[in-house]
Amino acid sequence: MDPSTVDPAVLKSLQEEKQKAMVNELIAKVTSSCWDKCITSSPGSKFSSTETNCLSNCAQRYIDMTGLIVKRFQSMN
């Protein structure tokens, strides 16, 4: 299929869906990685303050590092 013949609205919609999928993938990776790191026993009805802090810090570091990596690759182009 020749991309120049595709409706621009369709291309925009596809790009938006691709971005949503990437965000969902990032959320899944953060959730899995941080859960494995921070939740070391069976969780109760609430997270402990240590678990809460660990999850928050872990997620923030993951997001920060992802942003740095993206900026680095963008600067290479």
trRosetta pair geometry for C-beta under 8 A, 3 or more apart (Angstrom, degrees):
i j d omega theta_ij theta_ji phi_ij phi_ji
1 5 7.3 -121 179 61 80 110
1 6 7.0 63 151 -59 118 109
2 5 4.7 67 83 5 101 109
2 6 7.8 -169 97 -21 57 82
3 6 5.6 -46 -156 14 47 117
3 11 7.5 76 -166 -98 93 128
6 10 5.5 -108 172 77 97 123
6 11 5.6 109 114 -55 119 100
7 10 4.3 86 70 2 95 107
7 11 7.1 -166 93 -7 50 83
8 11 5.4 -52 -147 37 38 114
8 12 6.2 41 154 -21 68 103
9 12 5.7 -51 -147 35 32 113
9 13 6.4 34 152 -20 63 106
10 13 5.6 -53 -148 37 32 113
10 14 6.4 33 152 -19 65 105
11 14 5.7 -54 -148 36 31 112
11 15 6.4 33 153 -20 65 105
12 15 5.7 -54 -149 35 31 113
12 16 6.4 32 152 -19 65 105
13 16 5.7 -53 -149 35 31 111
13 17 6.4 31 153 -17 65 106
14 17 5.7 -55 -148 37 32 111
14 18 6.3 35 152 -22 65 105
15 18 5.6 -53 -149 34 31 114
15 19 6.5 32 152 -18 64 104
16 19 5.7 -53 -150 36 33 111
16 20 6.5 35 151 -20 65 104
17 20 5.6 -50 -148 35 34 114
17 21 6.4 37 152 -20 65 104
18 21 5.7 -54 -151 35 32 112
18 22 6.5 32 151 -19 64 105
19 22 5.6 -53 -148 35 34 112
19 23 6.5 35 153 -19 66 103
20 23 5.7 -53 -149 36 32 111
20 24 6.3 32 153 -18 65 106
21 24 5.7 -54 -147 38 32 112
21 25 6.3 35 152 -21 64 105
22 25 5.6 -52 -147 35 32 113
22 26 6.4 35 152 -20 64 104
23 26 5.6 -53 -149 35 32 112
23 27 6.4 34 152 -19 65 104
24 27 5.7 -52 -147 35 33 113
24 28 6.4 34 153 -19 64 105
25 28 5.7 -54 -149 36 31 112
25 29 6.4 31 153 -18 65 105
26 29 5.8 -56 -148 37 31 110
26 30 6.3 29 155 -17 66 107
26 63 8.0 81 166 -102 125 73
26 66 6.6 59 -138 -130 125 166
27 30 5.8 -55 -145 38 30 109
27 31 6.1 31 156 -21 64 109
28 31 5.8 -55 -145 37 28 113
28 32 6.2 23 159 -15 64 110
29 32 6.0 -59 -145 40 27 107
29 33 5.9 19 162 -13 66 113
29 62 7.5 -179 112 -174 98 138
30 33 6.1 -61 -140 43 25 105
30 34 5.7 11 169 -7 65 117
30 58 7.6 145 -167 126 82 91
30 59 5.2 67 179 -124 124 79
30 62 4.8 159 -113 101 96 156
30 63 7.2 19 -100 -53 142 81
31 34 6.5 -64 -137 44 18 100
31 35 5.9 20 163 -22 60 115
32 35 5.9 -57 -141 35 22 111
32 36 6.4 18 162 -15 60 109
33 36 6.1 -63 -153 37 25 107
33 37 6.3 16 155 -13 64 113
33 58 7.1 -166 113 167 93 121
33 62 6.7 134 78 -94 139 142
34 37 5.6 -59 -144 41 33 110
34 38 5.6 1 169 2 72 120
34 54 7.5 156 -171 134 91 82
34 55 5.3 93 156 -135 124 64
34 58 3.8 144 -120 111 103 136
34 59 5.5 -13 -68 -58 161 74
34 62 7.0 -96 -53 -19 109 141
35 38 6.6 -71 -129 49 20 90
35 39 5.3 -24 -168 22 65 120
35 55 7.7 32 -81 -111 51 104
36 39 7.5 -39 -84 49 12 83
37 54 6.9 -154 115 164 95 116
37 58 5.7 157 74 -113 138 149
38 51 5.4 113 156 -147 103 67
38 54 3.6 160 -126 116 113 124
38 55 4.9 -165 91 -63 170 69
38 58 5.9 -123 -43 -10 123 147
39 43 5.7 -36 -150 -61 126 104
39 47 7.7 -84 -96 -121 100 103
39 51 6.0 55 -90 -141 70 121
39 55 7.8 33 -43 -70 91 109
43 47 6.5 -35 -144 -90 114 68
43 51 7.5 138 -113 -174 100 167
47 51 4.0 -128 -172 93 102 122
47 52 4.7 132 108 -59 125 81
47 55 7.0 -43 -162 -1 163 139
48 51 4.6 96 51 7 77 101
48 52 6.9 -139 94 -5 40 87
49 52 5.5 -52 -144 37 34 115
49 53 6.2 33 157 -17 66 106
50 53 6.0 -56 -147 39 27 108
50 54 6.2 27 154 -19 63 110
51 54 5.6 -56 -144 38 29 112
51 55 6.2 30 158 -19 66 107
52 55 6.0 -56 -147 36 26 109
52 56 6.3 24 156 -17 62 110
53 56 5.8 -58 -146 39 29 111
53 57 6.1 24 159 -14 66 111
54 57 6.0 -59 -143 41 26 107
54 58 5.9 27 159 -21 64 112
55 58 5.8 -56 -141 38 25 111
55 59 6.2 23 161 -17 63 109
56 59 6.1 -59 -148 37 25 107
56 60 6.3 21 157 -16 62 111
57 60 5.8 -59 -146 39 29 110
57 61 6.2 29 157 -19 66 107
58 61 5.9 -56 -148 36 28 109
58 62 6.3 28 154 -20 63 108
59 62 5.7 -56 -148 36 30 113
59 63 6.3 27 155 -16 66 107
60 63 5.8 -56 -146 39 30 109
60 64 6.1 32 155 -20 65 108
61 64 5.7 -55 -144 38 30 112
61 65 6.1 27 159 -17 66 108
62 65 6.0 -57 -146 38 26 108
62 66 6.4 28 154 -20 62 107
63 66 5.7 -54 -147 35 30 113
63 67 6.5 32 153 -19 63 106
64 67 5.8 -58 -154 36 30 112
64 68 6.5 29 152 -18 65 106
65 68 5.6 -51 -146 36 35 112
65 69 6.3 36 155 -20 66 104
66 69 5.8 -54 -149 36 30 111
66 70 6.4 31 153 -19 64 106
67 70 5.8 -54 -147 36 30 111
67 71 6.3 29 156 -17 65 107
68 71 5.8 -56 -147 38 30 110
68 72 6.2 34 154 -23 65 107
69 72 5.6 -53 -149 33 31 114
69 73 6.5 26 156 -14 64 105
70 73 6.0 -58 -150 38 30 107
70 74 6.3 30 153 -19 65 109
71 74 5.6 -56 -146 38 31 113
71 75 6.3 30 156 -20 66 106
72 75 5.9 -57 -150 35 28 109
72 76 6.8 33 150 -26 61 104
73 76 5.6 -51 -154 25 36 116
73 77 7.2 31 153 -19 64 101
74 77 6.2 -58 -159 29 37 108
